[in-house]
């Protein structure tokens, strides 16, 4: 479940930016997830409370997820 690692890094970065800018509380965090990525948005939602557990600035934060449309990447030929 690679969502936890990505989410923890994102939450940590938001927390660091908030503290650097003397922000006492983050109300929400928006995470964009590509629809063609291998990430499962529901896992981000379920793991968010664990990811913010020890970060006081994120204590009451809410996670918002936005799905970003894919670009319909098509690989026609792979050469070696």
C-alpha positions as CSV (number, residue, x, y, z in Angstrom):
1,X,0.0,0.0,0.0
2,X,2.2,2.8,-1.3
3,X,-0.5,5.4,-0.5
4,X,0.6,5.6,3.1
5,X,4.2,6.6,2.2
6,X,3.0,9.2,-0.3
7,X,0.4,10.6,2.1
8,X,2.9,10.8,5.0
9,X,5.4,12.7,2.9
10,X,2.7,15.1,1.7
11,X,1.3,15.7,5.2
12,X,4.8,16.3,6.6
13,X,5.5,18.8,3.9
14,X,2.3,20.7,4.5
15,X,3.0,20.6,8.3
16,X,6.5,22.0,7.7
17,X,5.2,24.8,5.4
18,X,2.6,25.7,8.0
19,X,5.0,25.9,10.9
20,X,7.6,27.9,8.8
21,X,4.8,30.4,8.1
22,X,3.6,30.6,11.7
23,X,0.3,28.9,10.8
24,X,-1.2,27.3,14.0
25,X,-3.7,25.0,12.3
26,X,-4.3,23.6,8.8
27,X,-8.0,23.4,8.0
28,X,-7.8,21.2,5.0
29,X,-5.3,19.6,2.6
30,X,-6.1,19.0,-1.0
31,X,-4.4,16.0,-2.7
32,X,-4.7,15.7,-6.5
33,X,-4.7,12.1,-7.7
34,X,-4.4,11.2,-11.4
35,X,-7.1,8.9,-12.6
36,X,-4.6,6.8,-14.5
37,X,-2.3,6.5,-11.5
38,X,-2.1,3.3,-9.5
39,X,-3.2,5.2,-6.3
40,X,-6.6,4.3,-4.7
41,X,-8.2,7.5,-3.4
42,X,-10.2,5.7,-0.7
43,X,-6.9,4.5,0.9
44,X,-5.8,8.1,1.2
45,X,-9.0,8.9,3.0
46,X,-8.8,5.9,5.4
47,X,-5.1,6.5,6.2
48,X,-5.3,10.3,6.6
49,X,-6.0,10.1,10.4
50,X,-2.9,7.9,10.9
51,X,-0.7,10.3,8.8
52,X,-1.7,13.4,10.8
53,X,-1.7,11.7,14.2
54,X,1.5,13.2,15.7
55,X,1.4,16.6,13.9
56,X,-0.4,19.1,16.1
57,X,-0.7,21.7,13.3
58,X,-2.7,19.1,11.3
59,X,-4.9,17.9,14.3
60,X,-8.3,18.9,12.9
61,X,-7.4,19.0,9.2
62,X,-9.7,17.4,6.6
63,X,-8.4,15.7,3.5
64,X,-9.9,16.7,0.1
65,X,-9.1,14.6,-2.9
66,X,-9.4,15.9,-6.5
67,X,-9.2,13.4,-9.3
68,X,-7.1,14.7,-12.2
69,X,-8.1,13.4,-15.7
70,X,-5.7,11.2,-17.5
71,X,-4.0,12.1,-20.7
72,X,-4.8,8.8,-22.4
73,X,-1.2,7.9,-22.9
74,X,-0.8,5.3,-25.6
75,X,2.5,3.4,-26.2
76,X,2.6,2.2,-29.7
77,X,6.0,0.7,-29.8
78,X,8.8,0.0,-27.3
79,X,12.3,-0.3,-28.8
80,X,15.2,-1.8,-26.9
